[in-house]
Amino acid sequence: MQVDFRTDPPRYRHWRLEIDGPVATLTMAVDEAGGLVEGYELKLNSYDLGVDIELNDAIQRLRFEHPEVRAVVVTGGLDRVFCAGANIRMLASSSHPWKVNFCKFTNETRNGIEDATANSGQAWIAAVNGTCAGGGYELALACDHILLVDDNSSTVALPEIPLLAVLPGTGGLTRVVDKRGVRRDLADVFSTLQEGVKGQRAVDWKLVDEVVPSSQLMARAAEVAADRSTTSDRPLDAQGITLTPLDRTVTDDVVAYQHVTVTIDRDLRTAEITIAAPAGEQPNELDGIHVAGAGWWPLAVCRELDDAILHLRTNELEIGTWVFRTTGDSQAVLAIDQLLDEHGKDWFVREVTLFWQRTLKRLDVTSRSLFAFIEPNSCFAGTLAELVLAADRSYMLEGTFEDAEPDQQPATIQLSAMNDGPYRMPNGLTRLETRFLYAPEDLAAARRAIGTPLEAADAVELGLVTLAFDDIDWHDDTRLAIEERAALSPDALVGMEANLRFPGPETLETKIFGRLSAWQNWIFQRPNAVGDDGALRAYGSGKRPDFDLRRV
């Protein structure tokens, strides 16, 4: 089955989006029969990947299509039900890769909510109108303010450990202690209570911000939203940018967009992802950028790259190495970067930059080997140079190919101001800062090179690429690098890459995704959770799970 991450509001089955001036209300009313895969019903507002695909789309549209929206209230559309979390029947019947990819995408989606609050002036408020458990509480935790209905029965809960023998998506535990500041002993009690915590105790333990009588819940949510709206810088009178449908063609071994092409070599288990620089006349002033809208190159190519990452990650599990290539005019990319830098305070330009940051972060946490090949006619400049800095390895050709046209220029890489500020990794640092974390002199040298086209020798000396080969060795050595990678254990590579990509400070994001790659990945393979007598399979049967009692 091929999963398609493209959708739009008229096709939503599980969410209702209403806009009232600066406040939007996003209501979760999951269609029980609307599961992405057959074999389970989405009862009690439980969700699967399809529900979160719609949520991800709504988050994007609220940022781009509704600049006037300064606050979003998310609530449940069923009586006395906010969200019961990830559907347990779905988890029990899913393959291991599906479960892990599902957890990763849902965490990225919640990160998108937090990013909107932190960087876009769009606060999110959870109006918890009833049952709020597991992934449902994780959705509330992503919001900036949590209101819990005070009806003597509704609780917030992370019951995965006692009920399912798995972690609460990993994001739940991390956000409880690192975001909401819940004391760890109280968090320990909370995370082992099947029934959860309600009322004033939930406030006292910092699990929610307020408890509100049911008759006043939505009115109070509106008050909080109105208050948060007063401090936002989002423009109330701006014209939104319609996110038009992505034009994509998928065949057996090719995924083609307007600016991005993915070519799959199944024998080598490799995908080549080629990104084309802007071509033709581009807008060079703010009015023209807004008119171009979703067709403006940096937004268009970012949407395509984001979709390609999700498509490959979900639908091509055996394609373990991704090779990035670029083609076109580096100066055209740098001209776009100059506009992004100059107009960074404009709401639309800011959203495009933040979207690039989120997409590059999605690449950072993807469990695939990432290579970049820098050749003549490449355009690894500025924003596209981030792909080189994000790669596990980068290879650059010295000079030109022997059989090249007489006017072919040597391969170059060029940094811009965009490489030294806007695009933060999950560790909170730029990729340049991460690369030279314990080498301040090398970081200073790289910064001095911003704006200078660098050929292979200089790029290697500055530490911006891994290795350089001449024309004689290029094809053999790059082929061997790919073949050697394909011969290694994918499990070991996932662990190695996740360990190496985020040196430096620990953050909420690095904890979430590091623990997802390690602990949840491991727990999802343990018989205590997924074995024939494990908790996931025993749930709802009336039979107690049979645990292997050894601590490992």
N, C-alpha and C positions, 0 to 999 in steps of 0.2 A: 504494500500500500504506500502510495506517495502522499506525503503531507504537504499541503499548500498553505503557506503562512499569509497569503494575500487575502484580505477581506475588506469590507466597508460596512457602514451602519445599516444600509437597507438589507444586508444579508445576516445581520446579527440574530442569533436565536436565543441568546442568554443574557443580554444586557440591553437596558434602555438608557438613552442619553438625552437629557433635557437641559436646555440652556435658558437661563433667566438673567440677562444682563451679565454682571461680573461673576455670577455663581452658576455652576453646572451641577446637576445631580445625576450620578451614575448608579443605576439600580440593577442589582443582580437578581435576575429571575430565571434560573436555569431551566431549560426545557428538559424534562426527565428523559424524553426519547431522543434527545439530540446529541448522544455520545458520538465522539469521533470514530470510535470502533464499536462494532457490535459486541453484545455479551454482557452489558451492564446498563443500569438505569441511573441517571444522575439525580438521585433523590436528595431532598433537604438542601438544595443549593450546593450539592457537592460538585466538584469540577474535574474536568480532564484537560488535556492539552488544547482541545478545541475551544473551551471556555476561555482559556488564558490567551489564545491567539486573538480572540475578539477584544479582550481587555488590553492587550498590547496595542492593538490598532486604535482603540479609543483613546489611550494615553497619548499616542502620537497626534491624533487629530485634534485633541484638546489643546495641544501646544502649537500646532501649525495653523489649523483652520479657525481657531477661536482665540485670537490674541486678547480679546476683551475679558476672557474668563480668568479671574484671579484666584478663585477658590473652587474646589470640587468636593462635593459631599457624596460619599459612596455609602450605600445602604442596601439592605436586603429587600427583595420584592415579594417574599413569601411571608405569611403570617407567622410572627415570632421566630423567624429564621433569618439570620444574617448569612452565614455560610458554614456548612458542616465540614469543609476542607476537601482535600483531594479524595476522589472516589475510591473507596477501598477495594471494590470488586475490580475496578480498572487496574489498580496497583497489583493486586493478587494475580491477575491474568496476564500482565505485561511482561515482556522480556526484560532482562537486566539492563541492556542499553537504553530501552525506552524509559524505564523508571528514572535512570540517572539523567538522561537528557531532559525529561519532563521537569525534574527538580531544578535543573540548571536554568531552563527557560523561565520557570515561574519566579525564580530569584532575580533573574535579569529584569523581568517585568516589574517586580516590586522595586528594584533599584531605579527603574525609570520614574516611578512615582516619587521616590525620594529625591531624585535629581531635579524633577520639576519644582519641588518645594525649595530645594537648596539653591538652585541656579536660575530658575525661570520666573520666580515670583508667583508661582501657582501652588497655593497651599492645598493639601488634601486633608479632609476631615472624615473620619469613620463614624457613622451613626449606626451603632450596633444594636439592631432592633430585636435580637433574639439569639438563638443558638449560634455560638461563634467558637469553632473548634479547629485545631490543627491548622491547615492552610488557610482557613477562614480567619483565624486570629493573626496569621502571618500577613494577610492582606491588610488587616487593621493596623498591625505593627508598622507597616510601610507608611501609613498616614502620619501626619504631623500632630494630630489631636484625635483622641479616641473618646467617644461618648458611649456609655453602656446603659441600656435600658434597665431601670430599676423596677422589676416586676416580681421579685422574690423567686425567680426561677432561672433567668437567663445568666449564663456564665461565659467567661472566656477560658479557653482550655488548650493545652498542648498535650493531648492524650496518647500521642503516638508510642511513647515508650511503654506504658502499661498495657495498651491495647494491641499494638502492632509490632512491637519489638524493633522499631526503626526510630531514627532521629526525626524531629519535627522539621523536615526539609532542610535542616542545618541553619537556614536563615532565622527560624523561629527562636532557637536557643540563643543565637548570637545577638539578635536584636533585643531580646529581653534584657540581657545584662549589659550590653555595650551601648545600646541606643536609649533604652528606657531607664537604665541604671537600677534595675531590680537587684537587691542584695542577693548574693549567690546562694545562701542557704535557703532563702525564701523561693528563689528560682528552682532550687532542687525539689522542694516540696511541691511547688506548682506543677513541675514537669512530670511528676509521678502521680498526680491526682486525676483519675479518669473523669471525675465530675467537674473539674475546674474550680474557678473562684468567681464569686458574684458580689454585687453590692459594694458597700463601703470598704470591705476588705480588699477588693480589687483596686480601689483607689489608694488605700493605705500602702499596699504592696507595689504601687506605681505601675500596675498592669494596665490601667486605663487612667484617663485624666478626670473624668466626671461620671457620676451615675445620675440619670435623669428619668423621672416618671415617664411612662410610655406615652401619655397624652401630650407631653411637652418635648419629646425627643427631637422631632424634625424642626420644631420652632427654635430649640436651643442650637441645633446644628446650623440653622440659617443665621442665628446671631453670631456664632463663632466664625462662620464663613464671611459674613459682612465685616466683622472686625479684622480678620486677616486680610481682606481685600483692600483695606485702607492703606496698608503698608507696601502694597505691590507696585512695581513700576510698569506692569503690562499695560499697553495703551488701550483705552476704552473705545476709541473711535477708529482703530486701524482695520483695514480690510484683510481678512484671513487668506491664507494660501491653501487652495484646494489640493489635496493629495490625490492626484489623478491615478487611475489604475496603472500598475506596472506592466509594461509590454515585455513578455518573456516567452521564449520558445524553448521547449524541452524535448530533446530526442534521446536516444539511448546513451550517447556519450558526450552530448553538448548541451549546455544551458546558456542561451544567448539573450542578452538584453541590448539596449542601445549602446551603452558604454562599457559593459562588462561581459566578458565571454569566459565560460568555464568549459575546458576540454578535459575529458577523463581518459586516462590510460589504465584500463583495468588489469592488464598484465603487471604493470609496475605499481598498481594501487595508488595512483597519483592523479591529482587534479591540478591543471594549470589554470590559474585565474589571471586573465589579462585585462587590464584597465586602460582605457583610451583617454588621452588628454582631451580637453575641450577643443573643438574644431569649429572654424568659421567665426563670424563676428559674435562677440560676447558683450553683454551690458557692462558698462564701466562706471555707472553711477547708480545711486540708491533707487531712484524711481524705476530705472530699467530692470534692476534686480527684482523688485517687487512685481513688476509686470511679467517677468519671466517665470516667477513662481516655482512650481514643481519642476519646470523645465530648466531652471538654472543649474548649470553643470554640477556644482558641488553638492546640491541637494539630490539631483537626479542620480548621480553616480553613487552617492552614499546609500540611497534607498536600494539600489540594485545590489551593491556589495553586501548590505545587511541581509537582504533576501537570499543571496547566494550562499552566505555563511550558514544561515538557518537551513536552507535546502540540503546542502552537503552534510551538515552535522546530523540531520535527522534521517535523511533518505539514502545516504551513501556511507554506511558505517564502515565498510572495508577500505574506503579510500583514505589512507592514513597520512599521506603527505600532500600538502598544498604548496604549490610553487607559484609565487607572485611574479608576474611580468607586467610591464607597462609599455605603452607605445604612444608616440606623439611628441608634441613640442613642450619641452620643460618650461619655456617662457610663458606659455599659455597657462600652465598650472600655477606658476609663480604670480602671474597677474591676478588670478583668482584669489590667491593667498593674500595679496596686498589689499584687495577689497574686503576680505574677511577680517583682516587686521584693522583697517581704517574705519570700518563701519561696525565694529564689534558691539557697540552699544545699541544699535538698532535691533528691535525685538526679533525680526525675521532672521537677520544675519546671525544673531546670537543663537537662535534655535538651530540653525544649520550647523554651526560650530559645535554645539552641544550634542547634536545627533552624530556627528563624526566622532566625538569623544566616546559616546556610548557604543558605536559600532566597532571602534578600535578596541574598546574594552571587551566586547563580545568576542573579538578575535583573540585577545589575550587569554581568555579563560576557556577557549575551545581546545578540546583534547585531540589535537592533530599536530603533526610536525609541520612547522612553517618555514619555508625557504624563500629567499628572494634572489632572482637572477637579474643582474644589471648588465645590459648589453647596449651596443649602439642603437640609437632610435628609442631607447628607454626614456621615460620621463619621471624618474624617481626624484622628484623635487618637492620641497615644502610638504604639503599635506600628504602627498603620495610617498614621500621619503619616510613617513611614519611606518609604512609597511616594511621597509628595510630594518628600521629600528625595532619593530615588533617581531621580526623573524627570529627563529632559533638559530639560523645560519643564513649568511648572505654571501653570494659569489659574484665577482665583478670581472668583466673581461678587460684585459690590458690591451689598449689600442683598438684596432678594428679587425674584422675578419679578412683573411687573405683575398677572398673572392668578392669583397665588397665593392660597391660602386666607388668611383674615384673621389667623390665628394663626401663620402661617409665620415662622420666625426666620431672620435672615440667616445665610449660610454662615460657618462658623468653622473654624479649625485650632487644635489645642491640643497642645503638647508635654508629655511626661511624663519621668520619670527614665529610662525605657527608651530615650529618644532620646539620652541623654548617657552611654552606657557600654557596655551589653551587645552592641549590634548593630554589630560592627566590619566595615568594608569590607575588600576584599582588600589595601588599602594599610595596614591596621592601625589606621586612624582611624575615628571615628564619622562618620556622614554630616554631622552638624553641624560637626564639626571640619574635615572636608574642604571643606564649603561656604564656611567662613570662614577658610580656611587662613592667609591673609596679612592678616586683618583681626581681630585679637584683641579690639578693642573691640566689633565686631559680634557675635563669638562670645559675649562676656560679656553683651551685651544679649539675645541669644537665650536664653541660660541663665537670665537673670532673668525671662524670660517663661514659663518652664516652669510649667505649672499654670494659665495664664491663657487663656481662650478668646479668640482673636484674629480679628476681622473683617478684611475685605479690606484696608482702608487701613493698619491696623497690621501685618498680615502682609507687605504690600509694603514698608513702611518698615523692618521688621526684616530684610528680604531672605529671607524664608522661602518666598515664591512669586515667580514670574517676572513676571506681569502680572495686573491686575484689570480687568474690564469691567463696565459697568452692564447692566441688563436690555436696553436698546436695542441694544447692540452685541454682547452675549454670543453669540448663536447664529451671527451672521455671522462674527465674528472667530474663534471656535473652529473653525467649519467651514473658513474660509480657512487657518487654521494647519494643519489636517489635509490639505487639498487641496495646499497648497504643499509639504508634506513628501513627499506621494506623488509629486510631480513631479520630485523630486531623484534623483540616481543612488544606488541602494542601496549600491553599492560605496564611493562617496565618504562616504556617511553612516556606514557601518560603521567606516571609518577615522577619521572625525571623532569619533564617539562614543567609540570606544576610547581616543582620545587625551585627550578632555576629562574622562572620568569619574574618573580616578585621579591627580589632582595630589598633590604631596607625596612622601613617602618611597617608595622602591622596596622591594618585598618579594618573597619567593619567589613568591607568588600573582600579583602584578602582572606580574612577569617572565614567568611561564608563560603567562598569558592575553594579555598584550600581544604576545608573540612568536607565539602561536598565531594571533591576529588578523592580524598582519602577515606574518611570515616564512613560517610553514607554509601560510597561506592563499595566499601568492604562489607558493611552491614547488610546491604541489599543482596549479598551473595551467601550470607550465613543461613544455615538451616533453621536457626531460631526464628528468623523472620520469614524466609521464603521456602523452607523445606516442606515436605508433605504434611508434617505435623507442626509446622511453624505458625506463628501468630497471624500472619496475613491470610493464610489459608483456613485457619481455624475460626477466624472472626465471623460471628453471626451464626455459627453452627451449633453453639451450645457446648462444644467440646473445648477443653482446656488445651493450650499448646503444650508441646513436649519440648522443653528446653535442654540443650546441652549445657550443663551447669559449670563447665570449666571456664574460668576467666582466661582470655587469650591476650 
